[in-house]
Amino acid sequence: MKKVVLISCVSKKLPYKSKAQDLYISPLFKLNLKYARSLNPDNIFILSAKYGLVDLEEKIEPYDKTLNTMPVEEIKSWANNIIEKLKNLINLDEDRVIFLAGEKYRRYLLPYIKNYEIPLKGLTIGRQLQSLTEKLSI
């Protein structure tokens, strides 16, 4: 069984093309990535509003797009593309998926994934930062 972590993109980015793991520069993203690595997963991917499912090493251009302002039909289409890519990488019925992503980024993915965790579910960004800091200081 594989363990995969999915981290949502953030608005704060470098102003130039970079590896995805370096492009996002908000404190929340950096802590999410550090926490994800501490879980020793088989893979970590970013859920990008523009690019979909992105490998940490993939070089991408900065962008200004968020699921928070997208119409529902566009979000559903985005989610379908993510699921199609995930199907080629993991077993959606058996592998464990850990979401470090907000509700908008999870909503239309969860029905397809049987074994998932949402460790920061329901927490404000401030509480997420606090919780991640605590988890990483152990």
N, C-alpha and C positions, 0 to 999 in steps of 0.2 A: 504494500500500500504506500502510495506517495503522499507527501505533505507539501502543499502549495500555499503560498501567501499571496493575496491580492491586495495591493495598496492603491487607494485612489489618488489621482493627480491633484495638484493644488494650483492656485492661481499665481503664486510667487515663483518666478522662473528666472534663470539666467537669460540675458538678451541675445544669446547666440546659440547655434546648433551645438548640442552636447550629447554625451551618453545620457540616456534617460535617468539613470541613478544620480547623475550630477545636475541635470537640468532643473529639477524641482528643489527650491532652496528654503522653503518655509521650515520653521522649527518642528512643526507637526510631521511633515514628511520625513525629515531627517531622523526624528525619533521613531517613527513607524518603520523606517528602513532598518535602523539599528535593532529594534525589537524583532522585526521579521528575521533578521540574520541570526539573532540569539536563539531562535526556535529551531535552527539547523534544518530548514526545509529542503526539499529536493529542488524547488524552484521558487523564485519570487518574480511576480509580474506587476506592472503598473496598469491600472485601469485608466486610460487616457480618454478624455472626452473627445479629442480629435482623432487620435491614432488607434483607439481600441485597446487591445491587449498588447502591451509593450514589454519586451525583454529589457532587463536593466542595462545591458550592454549596447542596445540599439541606439544609434545616433538619430536624434529628432530635432526639428526646429521648434523654437518657442512658439506659443500660440495663445490665443485669448478665446477659449471656448470652455463652457462648463455645462454639465448636465442640469444644473440648477435653473438654467434659463431655456432649456430645450423643450419643445413640445413632447408630449407623452409618446406619440407615434415615432418620433425620431429616437427617443430613449429606448423604446422597444426594439427598433431596428439595430441600434448600437449594441444592445444586450444580446440579440440574436447573433450578431457577428462575433462577439466575445465567446459565446457558447460554442459556435462552430469551430473557432480556433482552439478552445479548451478541449473539445472532443478529440482533437488530434494529439493532445499532449498528456491528458490524464483520463482516468476512468471516472466519469461523473457519478457513478453509482457507488464506488468504493473508496476512491482517494479522498483524503481529508483536505478541505479548503478553509483557510483562515482568512477572514475578511478584516482588513484594516481600512475600511471604506465606509462612507456615509450611506444612509438609507437609500438615497437616489441612485447610488452606484450599485447597490445590492438588489434592490426590489425585483427586477426582472431577471436576475441571474439565479436567485435562490430556488425557484421552482424546479430548476434543472439539476441542482446539486444536492445529493442525498446526505452527505456527511460534511457539515460545515460548522464553523465556530465564528462568533462575532464578539471577541473579548472586550471591545470598547462600546458595545451597543448602548445607546441611550445617553451617552455622556456628552456634555458640551465640549467644545474644543479645549477650553481651559482644563476641564477634568481629564480629558484624554491626555493632554500634555503631562498633567500631574501623575496619572496612572502609569503612563509609559516610563516616566522618570523613576517612579518607584519600582516598577518591574525590572528596569535595567540596573538598578543600584543593588540588587540582591546578589 
